Structures are given as C-alpha cells and as structure tokens.
Amino acid sequence: MTTIRTAGLIDEYARAMGLQTLSREIELNSEDVERRLVEVRRQHPEDTPEQQYARAVARELWFNYPRLRRSAPAELPQVPPPPPEVQAVTLRLTMWQKLLLYLWMAVALGLLGVIAARGQGGQGPMIEALDEGIRVRFFAAGVFRWNCIGANIACTWNAGTRRIDLTIAGGGAAHNLLSATHTDTVAAAPVRGDLIVGSAVPDWQRFARGTQRQLVAMPETALDPTWENGLPLDYTVAQFLDDFPSGGASGAIGTLGWATGNIGAAAVWTYQHPGLPHIGVLRGTTTAVAGQGACLYLGGTSGAGRSLGNLGQNAGWESFYIFNLNLTAGVTTFSRLRIGFADSNVIAEPNNGIWLRYDTNVAYADAGFHVVCRAAGANTEPAGPPVYAVDNLWHRLRIRSLVNGQVLFQFDANPEVTVAAGCPNVDLYPVVIMVTDTAATRDIHTDYFSFKMTGLVR
C-alpha cells in the first residue's frame, strides 16, 4: 500500500494548477466531494472535520485526474499518483482469469454479446480497489483495444475522454415487425390496408384488410374485431331500425310504418313509454278467447307484408328484436308466441318462417323459448335443441345468416346456434305474433327492431 499525506497531495495539485483554479474545481464538484465526505467520516471517525474534508477533496481530485491534467498538462505528470490510502495492484492474468474477468464485465454492463479485452505492449489491466467498489482500468504501452464479439456491439477508443465507448444497438438487427424475432407476434407478410390486433393468446396478429366500404366492428358477444359493411351512403347495404318512438294507426306505427293484424278477432294495440332505457314500446293484447291473437308486422294498410326477400336461402343479413312477454306482472303460460320473420300475419303458425317460438299448445307444449326454421310446414331446430327459460323480463333476439341456406340464432348472451338445413325458400317479412291458448288475454311488448343486409348489387 502506498500512502500519501492528504494535505501534501492537495498542495501538489495547487502548485500545478494554481490555487484559484483548484478552488474552482472543488466548487464545481462540491456534490461529489460531499458524497466522498460521507464515506470518509464513516471510515475515519478519529479525524478532525478539517482532516476529513481534506481527505474527501483529495479523493475527488484523484478520480478526476485525467481531466485535471488536460487543464494543466505541463505541471501534472502523465501517470497519476496513487490515490490517498488506496492500494493500486497490477495483476498479470492468465487466460482463464481474463475470461472470468470479461464474463463479469459482460454481466455488469448487461451485454448480450461476449466482450474480451486485451492490451498491447505486454502490460495487462490494472485493478484499482477503491472505497466504493472496484474500478477496472487498462493501461497499455501501445494502443488499447477491446475485441467485441456480437453483431450489435461496437467498441471505440475516445481519445478526448481517454475512455472506451460501447455502442449497443437496441432490438437486434433490422427486422420486420411481424416476424419471429418478436415472441409476442405471429409472423405474417403485411398487405396494404392490413391492421394489427391483439388476440386471445395473447399476442399481436395481422388483421387482413376488408373490402371497400367496410368498417371495423366488434361482434355482439365476441372480443375479436370483424369487418362489417355499413359505411354511410353505401349503396350495397340496406339497413333500418325502429325504436317505436310513437304509436299510430295500422300501417303508420313507429318510424318504419308497422301494421297490426288480427288473428280470429280484433286485438288491442297501445303505445307506451315505460321510461328509459325504452324510448317507446308497442303493446299488443289479445282477446280472452283461446285461439285468437294479434300480429305486428312490417307492412302496409293493404294487409300484405313488405317482403325482405328470401332470407332463408340468402346470406349477408342480420336482425335484432327486443321484446317482453308481459311488461307488468302476469303469467306467461297458455301463450303462442312467434317473433322473427314469416310469410303470413293472419294465423298463429305460418307455413314458412324464421323465428323464436314459445308455444304451450298441445302440439308443442314448450317449456321454454325455442329457435326454429319452418319450411313448408316442417320445423327444424339446432342440434340439442337449446331451450331458454321463459319469464316476463326483457330479452334480446339476434337472427342472422352468413351462409346461404343457414341461419344463426342468439338469445340474450347465450352462445350462438345454427340451423344448417330446413330453412324456408320463400320471401319473408318481420312479424311479432302472440295468440292466447286459454280464456284470458295475453300481452306482447315490442321495444326495438333492426335489420341490415349487405352485398346488394344495384
């Protein structure tokens, strides 16, 4: 160990740099001096405050020696004197010792490659054991070099600061966003108009572009976006809805002009506003005679329905109904309900239709809601079939077709089910049919209807 009297070291710097320059240097590094003073007080509690401060200043000057020498190169020697009370050890390292040293440096710097260091001129690294840790400096008789192994690491000697600059490229070499380099993406080649979306995995995936005039939409119950037709003023799409904001005479109900039909005898239709979230509700009440009922349908005063086309054999359409069997407290048994699409508005069960059914008549004796496609008098239900509980709450019915000859149903938030065959092959129109099956009235309340058809070539 080489020990230098602290005050003498400060005097040496003062003679070389000038007292004024030295004072300015200490002032500029006052925060570092204070930090070192804390160390000195811990290590040398026996010193006076003046001695402790002198030690701290001497240590800070020693650590800044390369920069100080540039300020007074002629006066200060090229090799700094040993620091006060610090042991300087020069080690000759074997190949294995160097390998361990380089490995420690790679971990400390957080490098992904392997860094190897070597000196020229026969002199190896000098390890300085300091109070706050270990500093590794490399003094060489010739030019100092590092061998940097790794495509993303570059090492250059900075003559101005007399330091080695390490440049580590972030993210690896240039690569595509949706490439195997990213562990949270699915590799894919982008096409103009594509989007990137998060999946359930979770990861990022290519979301292939849609067709012209389509919009990104979220399905009713799914969390994955889809492309939907419906750009405003899109002539390939027909879409309309009715919140039933007003009543009126048959043929002029709501915003679409719904008509009311009678099955067996005149039913009573009343417009109601039960309060938000219902903008308007149309209530149909049957007579108190079994087999008689009421029908709400989209049609004119002539009694003929306004056809929406052959929905059973054409895809690309979707509809919603929101309804209630009884807005107030009441029984739901002895009812014959059909809500959806049909080819008639004057009988309890038309020969063709796509609908939700609840029919307690002896012919069906339904214990719950069923979804049905009826073609020429023959009923077809999804596999199962699913049966949904009947009550007097509000319910949402979704009916749509994505494939010609197939119809999908969804009741409230239940899973969507499919009728893959047995769909009608005639023109249909929207209907809401309620018939009583006992000597008492039955009610049906319609709150909302919407319909959209896409892919219209016109």
Secondary structure, DSSP 4 states (H G I P E B T S, - for coil): -----HHHHHHHHHHHH-HHHHHHHHHHTHHHHHHHHHHHHHH-TTS-HHHHHHHHHHHHHHHTHHHHHHHSTTTS-SSPPPPTT-EEEE-PPPHHHHHHHHHHHHHHHT-SSEEEEE-SSS---EEEEETTEEEEE---SS--EEEEESTTEEEEEETTTTEEEEEE-TTSS---TTSTTSTTB------TT-EEEE-SSS-EEEE----TTEEEE--SS-SS-EEEE--TT-TT-EEEEE------STT-BTTTTEEEEEESS--EEEEE--BTTBS-EEEEE--SSTT-EEEEEEB-TTS-B-----GGG--SEEEEEEEES-SSS----SEEEEEEEES-SSSSS-SSEEEEEEE-STTT--SSBEEEEEETTEEE--SS---B---SSEEEEEEEESSTT-EEEEETTSPPEEE-S----S--EEEEEEEESSSS--EEEEEEEEEEE-----
